[in-house]
């Protein structure tokens, strides 16, 4: 599996380099473009899930334990955490977003019946894994409910409500966009509150934030270390990112706002990484200083985490229901909600039973990467080589999205 993963990584980085060399300055326009700020909000909230909120505080100690994990000795725990979540791996999203915005309309590889089936299996499976992550991490953040380790019925109800909200949100593009913007602002508010508590009280000073943030520089000086799997846990993360990449590319490509290729790269790699870097720096201060996450902050972190799950799920549910024509217009709102709710809950339980693995989903995606490249080389090389700009049918009309249900 790691050989396949390494091959996929090398191929992806090479493909990004080719795109930048050949199409550096062409304009990218989606089917339903939105303003750039909205695009970044949709990208950030759709491209991340509850792991961003809940994982770091559980992982810093492991990255610092060089006795058990000497492979992390080249950088500090904050830089390692940043490397698992930010910058370079967001290049996967850039690659797939550019592909679905500019190349796929000429190639139509994902309209082939078998490819379409595999693609939607990937989307549905990753949706369920996102809900599963919320389920298994709730005991750590809500130890007052249960014993702090076991999944109790209350947690199942929280996940059920989250899936139901995501399904309902996916039925309306307007609601989906509003939820993305709202959760982005709520996440910013959470950052501000936790920053103030960390650096404006007796536990710290504002300059401590800059000192901690400087630790992230070890990621950039050792960025080559993250280009291939460091260990099995890093491989798990990379398969996870691959599993997300194709579907996030499909979804966000709809909303690209007429920016140039290099600007799309910045929007998809730099801006999310800044937010992630700030967030992780604050969490690392809480970790090193032993500050407790309790009360209002704990509740707000859980709310933001759940909203991120909802934002991730609604975009992916919207994607596979559109792909399979399982839409509200075809079946009506109630059957749409019930059908997707049952499907997501059933698959979430399969992950809970350890019947499904996200690594399998990521491996399928890597297979799609290579299959698409071979298909282009064999059948669509001329069409791709002649690309000079966006599809003619995609116009920079920001009113289109308002007309989409």
C-alpha positions, -999 to 999 in steps of 0.1 A, spaced: 0 0 0 28 24 8 44 18 -26 11 28 -42 9 58 -19 44 70 -27 38 66 -64 6 87 -61 24 114 -42 52 117 -67 27 117 -96 7 144 -79 36 168 -73 48 162 -109 13 170 -122 11 202 -102 45 213 -117 32 206 -152 1 226 -146 20 256 -133 45 255 -162 19 251 -190 -11 271 -176 4 295 -151 -17 325 -160 -49 313 -176 -82 324 -161 -102 297 -142 -140 301 -142 -164 276 -126 -199 266 -136 -214 287 -108 -187 312 -98 -188 330 -65 -168 359 -51 -133 349 -40 -139 353 -3 -169 330 -5 -149 306 -26 -122 305 1 -148 300 28 -164 271 9 -130 256 3 -119 258 39 -150 245 55 -156 218 29 -120 207 28 -116 202 65 -135 183 91 -137 177 128 -101 164 129 -88 200 126 -105 209 159 -101 176 178 -69 159 167 -40 183 175 -44 183 213 -43 145 213 -13 143 189 13 168 201 25 145 229 30 116 204 51 137 180 73 148 210 79 112 221 111 105 201 117 73 221 88 56 204 88 77 172 124 87 164 114 96 128 99 129 141 133 141 154 139 165 125 112 190 137 92 201 167 56 187 173 39 219 161 58 217 128 49 181 124 12 187 131 13 216 106 29 193 80 1 167 85 -26 193 79 -14 223 59 3 237 28 19 210 7 -11 186 10 -35 213 0 -18 210 -34 -39 179 -39 -70 201 -38 -54 226 -62 -46 198 -86 -81 184 -86 -99 217 -86 -79 229 -116 -85 196 -133 -123 197 -129 -125 234 -137 -103 234 -169 -94 199 -180 -123 175 -172 -148 195 -194 -126 186 -224 -118 151 -213 -150 138 -196 -132 110 -179 -154 111 -149 -185 106 -171 -174 71 -181 -198 47 -163 -173 27 -144 -153 58 -133 -185 75 -123 -195 45 -101 -160 44 -84 -160 81 -79 -193 81 -61 -183 51 -40 -153 72 -29 -175 102 -21 -201 82 -1 -174 63 18 -155 94 28 -187 111 39 -193 82 63 -157 83 76 -161 120 84 -192 112 106 -173 83 121 -145 106 132 -169 128 150 -184 99 167 -152 84 180 -137 117 191 -166 130 211 -158 111 243 -124 129 245 -141 163 243 -172 155 263 -158 133 292 -187 145 314 -210 124 292 -200 88 299 -165 76 310 -145 97 286 -135 67 265 -167 48 254 -192 59 228 -225 62 245 -260 66 231 -259 105 235 -229 106 210 -249 86 185 -277 111 187 -253 140 182 -239 124 151 -274 115 138 -284 152 143 -252 164 125 -259 141 95 -295 151 93 -285 188 93 -259 182 66 -284 163 44 -309 192 48 -282 218 41 -272 199 9 -307 203 -5 -302 240 -9 -271 256 -24 -280 289 -8 -281 273 27 -249 255 20 -231 287 12 -245 305 42 -235 277 65 -199 277 51 -196 315 57 -212 313 91 -190 284 103 -159 302 90 -167 333 110 -175 312 141 -141 295 137 -124 329 135 -143 339 167 -131 307 184 -95 315 174 -98 351 188 -113 339 221 -87 311 227 -58 335 216 -69 360 242 -71 334 269 -37 320 260 -17 352 255 -35 380 273 -37 364 308 -12 354 335 -4 323 315 12 341 286 21 372 267 14 383 231 51 378 221 47 342 231 24 337 202 51 349 177 77 326 194 54 296 191 45 305 155 81 306 146 84 269 153 64 262 122 94 274 101 109 239 108 82 225 85 93 247 56 130 240 61 122 202 61 93 202 37 109 174 16 104 151 46 67 153 42 67 144 5 67 107 12 52 87 42 72 91 74 55 61 90 22 43 90 4 71 108 16 96 83 5 72 55 -30 71 71 -32 109 69 -20 109 33 -45 83 22 -71 104 40 -61 135 21 -62 115 -12 -96 103 -4 -108 139 0 -89 153 -30 -110 143 -60 -144 151 -44 -132 185 -30 -118 193 -64 -151 185 -81 -171 205 -56 -149 236 -54 -143 237 -91 -179 248 -95 -173 280 -76 -139 292 -90 -142 330 -94 -123 338 -125 -89 340 -108 -57 330 -126 -40 296 -121 -13 310 -98 -39 328 -78 -59 296 -74 -28 280 -61 -24 307 -35 -60 306 -26 -59 268 -20 -25 264 -4 -16 297 14 -48 311 29 -61 279 45 -25 272 58 -24 306 75 -56 299 94 -44 264 103 -10 277 114 -26 303 137 -50 277 152 -23 251 158 0 276 173 -27 285 199 -35 248 206 3 241 210 5 268 237 -25 252 255 -6 219 253 28 230 265 14 252 293 -11 226 304 -41 249 300 -75 232 305 -101 232 277 -133 234 297 -166 253 300 -176 277 273 -144 271 252 -149 234 252 -186 238 241 -176 263 214 -149 239 201 -174 211 199 -199 233 181 -173 245 156 -161 209 151 -197 197 145 -203 226 120 -172 216 101 -185 180 99 -218 194 86 -200 216 61 -179 187 48 -209 163 46 -233 187 30 -209 195 1 -201 158 -5 -237 147 -2 -246 175 -27 -219 162 -50 -228 125 -51 -266 132 -53 -260 155 -83 -237 129 -99 -263 101 -94 -293 123 -101 -307 116 -66 -319 152 -63 -347 169 -44 -362 179 -78 -365 142 -87 -376 126 -55 -389 155 -33 -374 168 0 -386 142 24 -375 111 5 -342 129 -3 -335 135 34 -346 100 46 -327 82 19 -294 100 25 -298 99 62 -302 61 63 -273 56 39 -249 78 59 -258 63 92 -254 28 79 -220 34 65 -209 53 96 -217 22 116 -196 1 92 -166 22 99 -174 19 137 -174 -18 133 -140 -16 116 -154 -31 84 -143 -2 62 -109 15 60 -102 50 48 -69 37 33 -89 16 9 -108 47 -3 -75 66 -7 -60 38 -27 -91 39 -50 -85 76 -56 -48 71 -65 -60 45 -89 -83 71 -105 -54 95 -107 -33 71 -128 -63 58 -148 -72 94 -158 -36 102 -168 -35 70 -190 -69 79 -206 -57 114 -214 -24 101 -229 -43 75 -251 -74 94 -261 -74 131 -252 -38 143 -255 -46 168 -283 -76 182 -265 -56 188 -233 -25 202 -251 -47 228 -269 -62 243 -238 -57 280 -237 -84 292 -212 -116 283 -194 -145 266 -211 -166 289 -233 -198 280 -216 -185 290 -182 -190 328 -178 -181 350 -149 -217 355 -138 -220 357 -100 -258 355 -103 -258 320 -116 -254 305 -81 -285 323 -69 -305 304 -95 -292 270 -84 -313 252 -59 
